Structures are given as structure tokens and as C-alpha cells.
């Protein structure tokens, strides 16, 4: 049986008439789809494999429809006979999310604000034109955000987030509240196309314009769902004042296409904020708490924080007492009770050319993780004067799925040892990350592990970058 890259290269050759000179896997985040960038002598494309044919057919239909309507979506170039492999337009690597992550948490730049507003303008075109042009028979797994679709999300949240977090609830009362909550959601105008996963990760920036991907889950629903999705994206952490500015912009633009009441729209908006946060937490719970994938685990505190910050807007929860109780318990207690210990974890980054750092605790060397088999930003000129603490280097590394795979393995091994050390009242553990120059990959993983452990445990952490004095940085502003 041929490997996925070989099949994609054959498809590329049939379509373009040239050999693909390079193929590289691209991270697919939480998706089961497999993406590869294929580069030939004159062009590059994104090769995709997805064995879910119904999802593919939805994507193909939506892509063709939106492209013909002049919307900024990737063009589908070629589809294999089995409808599981396809080539699509390469929109580059810069997303609206990566731009947001390169900025201060407290404030968006004017350029990023402009791109968010452009994206909201385009969203309205999807929502309004979509309902006119889309054949909803292609929608998968549901044609609409109906009662069944909402129940799936709510039960995902119940079984994969509330229960693993040890949040106690009365099963029947919570089920009754779920149905009452759905009744409230279904009161909104549902006769529009919703993108379903409209968020900054799925908005690519090409030639200073937003382009849109991953809309295969689209279906009929309420306009409020997509707006809530993008403005309350957990990791983007858009400030409240900026959210209000974006809501006002969206409503003013929407009124050019449709007669609406701002008051009525907003009355339905915040229940959709809650259902979207619930949907996201269910996904984080499954990928993080069940599958133990570290980057989803790291997102859980941010999701709970987003839920906590939005509580003042959820006055409707008074009608849903058991759900309200669960959410209040969650925001008060989630991850709050960390294992406490006098354990000192010393995390070090180092350069292999200088040797593994000597352990000074007298308890042995501990873990040594070799990062040299991973993608190396130090080989690229634009990163030579930066380190693994710089956002552009971090974004580069996070583009590669093997970074997350390596990180997941590290976190699982380290957590297992720390849990054991806390029980046995040990006082020292040393963890070393090494790479060629001790500047990029090792620094990134040392920083990531320190952040992970601070969030999960109440222990002492000492972080040392042993090669820091040798970094040839243009602007050495680090701690």
C-alpha cells in the first residue's frame, strides 16, 4: 500500500505535468485530515488526505460554490478517483491567529483589527449568499444546528469535560436544562449558512487580504454562532472592549444586507457565546483530558478563564439552575487544586557542543531530551538572531506536527515522574533539553515545560538557559 505522500505526489504530477520536488507535512491541529505542502518547479499546492468521503463532498461543494461567488476560498485543483485525496490552492502560512499571537494580550494592533473587520465583512457574505446557493443535502453530519447537533455538543461537554474535572451534577436535572437551553438557542433566526468553525486559525492572510479554509462543517443556523466563534476564540483572547467594537462593526455591515434589530440580535447572541464555549471545552476535554494531547491540555485554563469572564453576560442561566451550578463550580474549581510539594524541578536548555549540564543537586542527571531531530529554525536566516522565546520562532516550530508529538511525549513522561516524586516527598528533579546551539528548540521546550508545570502543579521551578550568553542576538532583552 502506497504512503500518503507518494499518492499525493502522483496526483500532483498528473495535474501539473511536473514532478513535485518537495513534500512536507503540515500540522492539522485537532483534525484527522492529513495535509502536505507539495512544491514543484513553478508552483506549490496543499495536498490533502481525508478518508471521510461525506466530509470531503461537503468541502468540495462548498468550495466550488463560494469560489464561483467570488469569495476568498482555496481553489480545488484536482481530486483523485476515490475522492479521498485532493489538491487545493496554497494560501501560505500566515493566519489571522498567528498575527494575533505575535501581539500583546491586552491590545490588538490597528492592522490586526482591520483584518478582523474585513473577515467579519466576508463572513456576512458567506452567511447571506450561502443560504441562497448551497445545496444543504451536502451538509455533514447535520444539515442544520438543530436540537440533535446541540445535544451532541452538550453531551460531549458533559462526558469529556465536566466528569473528568470531577464536577458533580444531577444527571436528569442537567439533561432537562440542556433541552431548555436548546429551546432558547432555537428561538434565534436559523435561516442562514453558518461556517461552524469560523475562527482566526481558519483565516489565512494572503496579500493583506483574508482567505477562508475549513468550512466543511457548515450548515443552516443562526448568525450569532459564527460571530461568537471568532470573537470568543479561547486562545485569541480578544479584549472585551475590542469585542464590543467588532460586534458593532458586524451589525452595521449586516444591516446593509438584511433588516435586523440590534437589540434582538444581541438578546440571542450571548446564549450562542455559551454554547460555542461549551463546544470548544468538550473538544479540549476529549483531546486533552482523554487523549492527553498537551497543547489541548494547555488550552483548558484559558477556556475556563474565557467562561468565567463571560459570566456577567449569561443572565439567562438563572433559568437553567443545574447548568448554572456546573458552570459556577467549573469556573471556581477547575484546575484550581494543584498538587502541592516542596519539589524543586530544575529545567535547563543547553547546546550539545558544550556538553550536558552538570547536575549540582547531588541527585543525578534526571531527564535529558535530545531536540536535534526536530525542525531547526537556526538554519533559516530570519531566525538566527532570535531564540526559542521569540514569537516568530515559536510560530515556526508550531507549524510542524512533530513538535507537538515530541512535546506530548515529554509532558507525559515528566508528569508521571513528578506525580510519583510528590507522593514520595522527593525534593529534586532535573530536566534538560538539548539542541545544536542551545538557542531555539531546546529553549522553546524548556519554556513550554516550565509553563505546563506551573499551571498543573504548585511546585518550585527553576529555569536556566545555559547557553544564553552565547546567543548572538540583535536585541538581547530576555530575563
N, C-alpha and C positions, 0 to 999 in steps of 0.2 A: 504493500500500500504506500503510495507516494505521500511525502510530508506536505503540510500546508504550504510552505514557501515554494516548493517545486511546482505545485499545481498553480499557484498564483503567478509564478514566472512564466509558465506555459501560456496561461490566459493573457498575460501582458504581451507576450511575443505574437500571439495570434491577432491581438487587437492592434498593436502598434507596428508590427513588422520588424521590430528590432529586439535584440536581446536586452534583458534587464541586467545592468552591470552591477547593481547593488540592491539588496533587500534587507530591511531592518525592521524588527518587531517594534510595535508602538504599544504603550500601556493602554489597557482598555478599562482601567478603574474597576468598577463593580460589574461590568458587563461580561457575559460569556463569549461575546464576539471576539475574534482574533484579527488584529489589524497589523498590516505591514506597509512600510513605505518602499515602493519599488522605483528605482531611478534608472533611467536609460540614458542614451547619449543626448537626447533632446528634451526630455520631459520627465516628470515624476508623477506617480499616481498613488492612491491608497488602495491596496489590495485587502479585501475583507473576506473572512470565512465566518459563516453563521449557519449551524445545522438546523436552526428553527426556520423552516421554509415559510410558515404563515407570517412570521415577523418580517422576513425578507420581502414577501409580496406586499405587505403594508408599506414598507420603506420604499420599494420600487415605485409603487403607485403614487405615494405622497411626493416623492422626489420629482417624478415626471410632471405631476400636476403643478407643484409650486414653481418648478423651473419654467414651465410654459407660461405661468402667470407673472414672470419677471422677478420672482423673489430670490433672494440670495441663498441658494442651497447648492450643495455639490452636485455636479452633473454625473450621472451614471454612464460610464463608458462601455462596459461590457459585462455580461452575466453568463456564467457557464450553463451548460445544458441542464445540470441538476438543480440550478437555482440556489446553490449554497455558497458559491464563490462569485465575487464581483469586484470590478474596478470602479473607483469613483475619483472625482476631482480632488487633488491635493490642495488644501487650503492653508497649509503651513502649520507652524507650531504655536503661534501666539494666540491665546484665547483672552476673552474679557476677564476671565478668572485670574489668569497669570498676571495681567496688568493690575488687577485689584490687589493681589497678594504682594506686589512689589511696592505698595504704598503703606503709609501709616494706617493703623487700625482706625484711628479717630476721624480720618478725613479722606475723602476721595479727591483726586486731582480734577481740575476742570476738564482735561482731556478724557479721563475715565467717565466722568459724569456725562459728557457729551455722547460717548459711545453707549452708555446705558440708555440715554434718552432715544438715541437712534434705534437701539434694539427694541425699545418699547413701541416706537412708531411702527417698526416692521412686524412686531408681534400682532398688532391690531390687524394688519393685512392678512396674516395667517388666519387669525380668528374669524375675520369677516369673509374673506374670499374662500377660505377653506370650506365653510359651510355650504357655499354655492357650488364648489367644483369637486369636492371629494366624494368618492363612492364609499360610503361608510360600511359596505359589506367587506371591505378590505381590513377594517379595524380589528386589532387583535390584542388581547384576548376578549375585549368587550367593545361594542360599538359606542358605548357611552359611559360616562361616570355615573352609573346608576347605583341602586341600592347594593347589588351584589359586589360591584367594584369597591365601593366604600367599605363594605363589610370585610372584604379581603384585607384592605389596609388596616382596619381597626383590629382585626384578629391577629394580624402579623405583629402589630404593636403590643397586643396583649401577651402573646405567647413568646415572642422573641425579645421583648424589651422589659415589660413590667415584671413578668415572672423571673427572668434571670436577675433582675435588680432587687428581687425579694420584696416587691411592693404587694401588700396584702389587699384583697378586694373580695367582695361578694359577687360570685360569678353571674348569677341571674340578674342582680341589680345592675351590674356593669353592662350586661347584654341588653337590658331594657334601655339603658342610657345610650348605648350605641345606636339603637334604632331611632330613638328620639332625636339624637344628634343628626342622623342621616335625614330624618324628616325636615330638620331645619336647613340642611345643606340643599336639599332638593327643592326648596322654595325659590331659589335663585333662578333667573332665566338661564336655561340649559341648552339653548338652541344655537350653539356656536361650536366652532372647532377649537379644541384645546390641544396644545402641544404636549401636555402631560409632564414633560421634564424640561421645562423652559428655565434654564439656569446658566450662570456665566461660564461654566465649563463647556457648555454646548454652543457657545457663541464664539466663533473664530474671528480674528481681526486680520483682514487682508486689504492692503492698500487703504488703510484707515477707515474701512467700512466693515460692519458686522455681517458675518455669514453664519448660517444656522445648520446644525447637524443633530443627529439622534432624536428625530421626531417620530420614529416608527411606532411609538406608543400612543400616538394621537387618537382622539375620538371626540364625540359630542360632549359638551359640558358647559360649565359656567365660566364666563370671562375671568372671574375673580381667581380661579385656580392658578392660572399661569402667572398672573401678577404676584400672587402670594409666593409662588415658587421662586421667582427671581429675586424679589426683594427680601425674602426671609431665607435665602440660601445660607446655611449654617456657617460655613467657613468664610464666606464673603464678608460677613459681619458689617453690613451697611448701617451706618449710624441712623438713629431714629429720625433726626431732622432731615437727613437726605432721603430716607424712605418717604416722608411726607411730601418732599419736593417731587420725587418720582411719581407718586400717586397722583398728585395734582397735574403733572405733565401728561400722564397716561389718560386721565379723564378728559382733559382739554382736547387731546388728539382724538380720543374715541368719539367725542361729540361731533367731530367733523364727518363721521361715518354713520352715526347712529344716535337717535334721540334717547337720551338717558337722564335719569335723575342721580346726581352725585350722592345725595343722601341715601337713596335706596341702594345704590351700588355699594356704598360703604357699610350699610347695615348688614349686607351679606358677606362682605369682604373678610372680616375677622374670623368667622367660623371656618372659612377656607384657609386662612393662615394656620389655624389649629390643625385641620385635617392634613395639610401639607407637612407640618412639623411632625405629626404623628406618623405619616407615611415614611418620612425620612428616618425617624428614630427606629421604626420597625426594620428598615433596611440596615441601619447601623447595628442594631441588635443582632440580626442574623449574621451579617458579615463579620462583626466584631466579637460579640459575646459568644456566639455559637461556633463560627468558623475560625475565630481567633486571629483575624487579619488585622494587623497592628494599626494601619492607617485609618481603619474604621473605628477601632477602639479609641484612638486619639481624638476622634471627632465627637464622641459621646458627650464629654463635658461641655463642648461648645453647643451641642444640640440642646442640652438641658438648660444652659445659660440663655439661649435664644427663647426657649419656652418660658423660663422664669421672667425674662424682660417683657414678654408679650402679655403676661397675665392681666395687667390692668385693662387690656382691650377685650378680655374674654368674659364680660359680664354675663353673657348667655349661659355660662357654666352653672349659674345658680339654678337653672332648670334641669341640670344633669348632675345630681349630687354625688353619685358613686364615681363618675368620671372625674368630677372636680376633686374629690378626695384623692384619687390616684395621682392626678397631676400635681396637687399640692404636696403629697408625700414624696413624689418623684423629685420635685424641684427643691425640697428641703433636704432630702436624704441621699439622693443619687451620688454615689461615689464619694460621699462626704466622710464616711467612716473608713479611713485608710488604716491599714496595718501599721502600728507604731513600734519603733525599735531604736536602740542606740547604734544599730549597724551603720558603719561608715562604708559607702561604696565610692571607691576612687576610680574615676573614668578618665582614661588617657588616650589621646591621639599621638601617633608617632610616625616617623619615617623609617622604613626598613633599612635604608642605607646607614642609619645611625644606630641600628640595633633596637631590640625590645627594651623598653624602660625597666630599670631595676626596681623591684618591689622593696619598699622601705618599711613595710609594716611588720615584716618577720613572719607572715602567714603564707608565703608562697606567691607565685605569679598570678594565679587566677585565670581568667579567660584572656585569650589572645585571638582576635578576629582579623583575618587577612582580607583586606578590601581590594587587593590588586587585580582580581579577576573581573572587577566591575568597570563599567564605562568611566573613562578618565577625563574629567574636564580640563586637567592640566595640559593636555595635548592641544587644546584649542587656544588660539592667541587671545581671544576676548576674555578668557578666564585666568590667564597666567598671573595677573596681578590681584586676583581675588582669592577668597578662601571658601571653605565649606560653610561659613556663616553668612555669606552674601546671598541675597535672594535670587539673583540670576543663576548662581551656581546650584542653589537648592532646586530651582525650577528645572534646570537642565537635568539634574540627577533624577528628579521625579517623573521625567518623561519616559524613563526606562523601567519596564516592569520588573527586571531582575533586582533593581534597588529595593522595591517593596518586598520581593520574595526573600532577599537576604535579611532585610530588617525584621520581617515576621519571624524568621528562624532565630535571630539574635534575641528578640524580645521574649520569645517562648523559653529559650534556654536560660536566660538571665532571671526571668520571673520565677522559674522553677527553683533555681538556687536561692534567690532572695527569700522566697516563702519558707524554704527549709532552714535557712540561716536565722530568720526571725524566730521560728519555733525553737531552734536550738540555742538561741541567745548568742550567736556568734557576733563578733564586733567588726570584722573587716572583710571586704571583698574588693579585689582589683579587676578591672575590665579594660583591656587595651584594644584599640583599633589601629591597625597599621596600613599604610599605603606607600606608594613610591616616595612621595615628597613630604608626607605628613601635613598637607595643606588643604586638600579638597575632600576626598572621600572619607578619610579617617576622621576629619574634623566634623563633617556632616553627621556621621553615625554617632560620634561621641556626643554631639549636641542633641541629636534626636533621642538617644537613650536617656540622657540626663532629664530631658523634658518628660519623657514617658514615665520614668521612675518618680519624679516629683509629683506627677498627677496621680499616681497609683499608690504610693507609699509615703508614710511620714517617717522618713529616714534621713540620715546625713549623707550628702552627696558632695564630693569634691571633684571638680572638672579641671583637667590640665591638658593644654595643647603643648606637648613637649618641644615641638619644632617651631613654635610661633616666632621666635626671634630670628629664624632663618627665612621667614616668608618675605619675599621681595614685593611688598605691597606698595602701591602708589599712595594710598591714603590709609595708614595704619590707625584705625580708630576703635580697635577692639578692646575688650576688657583686659 
